[in-house]
Amino acid sequence: MSVLGLVLGQFSDLIESMATSKKVITREEWEKKLSDVKIRKEDMNKLVMNFLVTEGYVEAAEKFRLESGTEPDIDLATITDRMAVKTAVQSGNVEDAIEKVNDLNPEILDTNPELFFHLQQQRMIELIRNGRVEEALEFAQEELAPRGEENQSFLEELEKTVALLAFEDVSNCPVGDLLDMSQRLKTASEVNAAILTSQSHEKDPKLPSLLKMLIWAQNLLDEKAVYPRINDLSSAKLEDPAV
C-alpha cells in the first residue's frame, strides 16, 4: 500500500469510529483517538521527500535526505534540469525551454503534441508581449496554423491568441489574461508534469492530496459530531468546538 493510502486509511478508520456518535467530542477524547492512530515517521518522511522532489526544491531535498536518511525515488540532479526548464518558461524564454526539454528527453515533446502546441503558443504570446507583431503572425501561420488544421481545440486556442493582436489596449481584450504571469505558470506547470511523468514519477505531490482528504473528512464528520477541528492547515492547531 502507498504511503498516501496508508495515511488516508488510518484517518478514515478514525472518522468511521467516531461518526456513529453525535455527542460532543471533547479535546481530551479527540486527542486520545488521534494518539491511537499509529503512523510511522518513515512514512511521513517519504511524504515530505515526495513533496520536495515533485515541487523541485532540490537543495531542501538534499538537506532533508542527509538529516532524515530518506532517499528520493529519483536522481536529485534531474531536479535541477527540470527546474531550469520551468524557470525558462516562467521567464518567457520558451525556445530555451524547448531546447532544454529535448536535451532531457526528446520523446517528451515527440509524444505529447498538446504540450508542444502549448509551448509554441507561449512563444507566440511572448512575441506579442514584446511588440513583435509581424513576427508573431508569421510564426502563427508557419508553426501553429498547420496544427490547428489537424486539431479543433488547437485551432480555438490559436484564434484566442491571435485575438490579442486586435486590441491596442490588451486590458480591453477578452483574452488579455493570456499575457498574465498566470499563463506562463500554467504552461510551466504542464511542462513540469510531463517531465516528471517521463521519469516515472507522480506529476503531483501526495501531500496536498492528503490535506484535501483531511478537509473532506472533517466536513463529513461535521454532519455527525462536534469535535476539535483543524481550521488552519499551516499550523495544524486543533480548535475547540463551539458548544
Contacts in CASP RR format, 6 or more apart in sequence:
PFRMAT RR
TARGET T0000
AUTHOR 0000-0000-0000
METHOD contacts of the structure
MODEL  1
MSVLGLVLGQFSDLIESMATSKKVITREEWEKKLSDVKIRKEDMNKLVMN
FLVTEGYVEAAEKFRLESGTEPDIDLATITDRMAVKTAVQSGNVEDAIEK
VNDLNPEILDTNPELFFHLQQQRMIELIRNGRVEEALEFAQEELAPRGEE
NQSFLEELEKTVALLAFEDVSNCPVGDLLDMSQRLKTASEVNAAILTSQS
HEKDPKLPSLLKMLIWAQNLLDEKAVYPRINDLSSAKLEDPAV
2 206 0 8 1.000
3 43 0 8 1.000
3 46 0 8 1.000
3 47 0 8 1.000
3 50 0 8 1.000
3 206 0 8 1.000
4 47 0 8 1.000
4 206 0 8 1.000
4 209 0 8 1.000
4 210 0 8 1.000
6 39 0 8 1.000
6 43 0 8 1.000
7 39 0 8 1.000
7 43 0 8 1.000
7 47 0 8 1.000
7 210 0 8 1.000
8 210 0 8 1.000
8 213 0 8 1.000
10 37 0 8 1.000
10 38 0 8 1.000
10 39 0 8 1.000
11 37 0 8 1.000
11 213 0 8 1.000
11 214 0 8 1.000
11 217 0 8 1.000
12 217 0 8 1.000
13 37 0 8 1.000
14 33 0 8 1.000
14 34 0 8 1.000
14 36 0 8 1.000
14 37 0 8 1.000
15 217 0 8 1.000
15 220 0 8 1.000
15 221 0 8 1.000
17 33 0 8 1.000
18 25 0 8 1.000
18 33 0 8 1.000
18 221 0 8 1.000
18 224 0 8 1.000
18 225 0 8 1.000
18 227 0 8 1.000
19 220 0 8 1.000
19 221 0 8 1.000
19 224 0 8 1.000
19 225 0 8 1.000
20 224 0 8 1.000
21 224 0 8 1.000
21 225 0 8 1.000
22 224 0 8 1.000
22 225 0 8 1.000
23 225 0 8 1.000
24 225 0 8 1.000
24 226 0 8 1.000
24 227 0 8 1.000
24 241 0 8 1.000
24 243 0 8 1.000
25 225 0 8 1.000
25 226 0 8 1.000
25 227 0 8 1.000
25 228 0 8 1.000
25 241 0 8 1.000
27 228 0 8 1.000
27 238 0 8 1.000
27 240 0 8 1.000
30 227 0 8 1.000
30 228 0 8 1.000
30 238 0 8 1.000
31 228 0 8 1.000
31 238 0 8 1.000
42 70 0 8 1.000
45 64 0 8 1.000
45 68 0 8 1.000
45 69 0 8 1.000
45 70 0 8 1.000
46 70 0 8 1.000
47 206 0 8 1.000
47 207 0 8 1.000
47 210 0 8 1.000
48 64 0 8 1.000
48 68 0 8 1.000
48 70 0 8 1.000
48 207 0 8 1.000
49 61 0 8 1.000
49 64 0 8 1.000
49 65 0 8 1.000
49 68 0 8 1.000
49 70 0 8 1.000
49 71 0 8 1.000
49 72 0 8 1.000
50 73 0 8 1.000
50 202 0 8 1.000
50 205 0 8 1.000
50 206 0 8 1.000
50 207 0 8 1.000
51 205 0 8 1.000
51 206 0 8 1.000
51 207 0 8 1.000
51 208 0 8 1.000
52 60 0 8 1.000
52 61 0 8 1.000
52 64 0 8 1.000
52 72 0 8 1.000
53 61 0 8 1.000
53 72 0 8 1.000
53 73 0 8 1.000
53 74 0 8 1.000
53 76 0 8 1.000
53 79 0 8 1.000
53 201 0 8 1.000
54 196 0 8 1.000
54 201 0 8 1.000
54 202 0 8 1.000
54 203 0 8 1.000
54 204 0 8 1.000
54 205 0 8 1.000
55 205 0 8 1.000
56 79 0 8 1.000
56 82 0 8 1.000
56 83 0 8 1.000
57 79 0 8 1.000
58 76 0 8 1.000
58 79 0 8 1.000
58 80 0 8 1.000
58 83 0 8 1.000
61 72 0 8 1.000
61 76 0 8 1.000
61 79 0 8 1.000
62 76 0 8 1.000
64 70 0 8 1.000
65 71 0 8 1.000
65 72 0 8 1.000
65 76 0 8 1.000
73 201 0 8 1.000
74 199 0 8 1.000
74 201 0 8 1.000
78 104 0 8 1.000
78 199 0 8 1.000
81 100 0 8 1.000
81 103 0 8 1.000
81 104 0 8 1.000
82 104 0 8 1.000
82 192 0 8 1.000
82 195 0 8 1.000
82 196 0 8 1.000
84 100 0 8 1.000
85 97 0 8 1.000
85 100 0 8 1.000
85 101 0 8 1.000
85 104 0 8 1.000
85 188 0 8 1.000
85 191 0 8 1.000
85 192 0 8 1.000
85 195 0 8 1.000
86 188 0 8 1.000
86 191 0 8 1.000
86 192 0 8 1.000
87 188 0 8 1.000
88 94 0 8 1.000
88 96 0 8 1.000
88 97 0 8 1.000
88 100 0 8 1.000
89 97 0 8 1.000
89 119 0 8 1.000
89 122 0 8 1.000
89 184 0 8 1.000
89 187 0 8 1.000
89 188 0 8 1.000
89 191 0 8 1.000
90 181 0 8 1.000
90 184 0 8 1.000
90 185 0 8 1.000
90 188 0 8 1.000
91 184 0 8 1.000
92 122 0 8 1.000
92 126 0 8 1.000
92 184 0 8 1.000
94 119 0 8 1.000
94 120 0 8 1.000
94 122 0 8 1.000
94 123 0 8 1.000
94 126 0 8 1.000
95 123 0 8 1.000
97 119 0 8 1.000
97 191 0 8 1.000
98 109 0 8 1.000
98 119 0 8 1.000
101 108 0 8 1.000
101 109 0 8 1.000
101 191 0 8 1.000
101 195 0 8 1.000
102 108 0 8 1.000
102 109 0 8 1.000
104 195 0 8 1.000
104 198 0 8 1.000
105 195 0 8 1.000
105 198 0 8 1.000
107 198 0 8 1.000
108 115 0 8 1.000
108 194 0 8 1.000
108 195 0 8 1.000
108 198 0 8 1.000
109 115 0 8 1.000
109 116 0 8 1.000
109 119 0 8 1.000
112 194 0 8 1.000
113 147 0 8 1.000
113 151 0 8 1.000
114 154 0 8 1.000
115 190 0 8 1.000
115 191 0 8 1.000
115 194 0 8 1.000
117 144 0 8 1.000
117 147 0 8 1.000
117 151 0 8 1.000
117 154 0 8 1.000
117 157 0 8 1.000
118 157 0 8 1.000
118 187 0 8 1.000
118 190 0 8 1.000
119 187 0 8 1.000
119 191 0 8 1.000
120 139 0 8 1.000
120 143 0 8 1.000
120 144 0 8 1.000
120 147 0 8 1.000
121 144 0 8 1.000
121 157 0 8 1.000
121 158 0 8 1.000
121 161 0 8 1.000
121 187 0 8 1.000
122 183 0 8 1.000
122 184 0 8 1.000
122 187 0 8 1.000
123 139 0 8 1.000
123 143 0 8 1.000
124 136 0 8 1.000
124 139 0 8 1.000
124 140 0 8 1.000
124 143 0 8 1.000
124 144 0 8 1.000
124 161 0 8 1.000
125 161 0 8 1.000
125 164 0 8 1.000
125 178 0 8 1.000
125 179 0 8 1.000
125 183 0 8 1.000
127 133 0 8 1.000
127 135 0 8 1.000
127 136 0 8 1.000
127 139 0 8 1.000
128 136 0 8 1.000
128 161 0 8 1.000
128 164 0 8 1.000
128 165 0 8 1.000
128 179 0 8 1.000
129 179 0 8 1.000
133 165 0 8 1.000
136 165 0 8 1.000
137 162 0 8 1.000
137 165 0 8 1.000
140 158 0 8 1.000
140 161 0 8 1.000
140 162 0 8 1.000
144 154 0 8 1.000
144 158 0 8 1.000
144 161 0 8 1.000
145 158 0 8 1.000
147 154 0 8 1.000
147 158 0 8 1.000
148 154 0 8 1.000
148 155 0 8 1.000
148 158 0 8 1.000
149 155 0 8 1.000
160 175 0 8 1.000
160 178 0 8 1.000
161 175 0 8 1.000
161 178 0 8 1.000
163 173 0 8 1.000
163 174 0 8 1.000
163 175 0 8 1.000
164 170 0 8 1.000
164 173 0 8 1.000
164 175 0 8 1.000
164 176 0 8 1.000
164 178 0 8 1.000
164 179 0 8 1.000
166 173 0 8 1.000
167 173 0 8 1.000
167 176 0 8 1.000
170 176 0 8 1.000
170 179 0 8 1.000
177 183 0 8 1.000
192 203 0 8 1.000
193 203 0 8 1.000
193 204 0 8 1.000
194 203 0 8 1.000
196 202 0 8 1.000
196 203 0 8 1.000
197 203 0 8 1.000
211 233 0 8 1.000
214 230 0 8 1.000
214 233 0 8 1.000
215 233 0 8 1.000
218 229 0 8 1.000
218 230 0 8 1.000
221 227 0 8 1.000
222 229 0 8 1.000
226 241 0 8 1.000
226 242 0 8 1.000
226 243 0 8 1.000
227 241 0 8 1.000
228 238 0 8 1.000
228 239 0 8 1.000
228 240 0 8 1.000
228 241 0 8 1.000
229 238 0 8 1.000
229 239 0 8 1.000
229 241 0 8 1.000
230 236 0 8 1.000
230 237 0 8 1.000
230 238 0 8 1.000
230 239 0 8 1.000
231 239 0 8 1.000
232 239 0 8 1.000
END
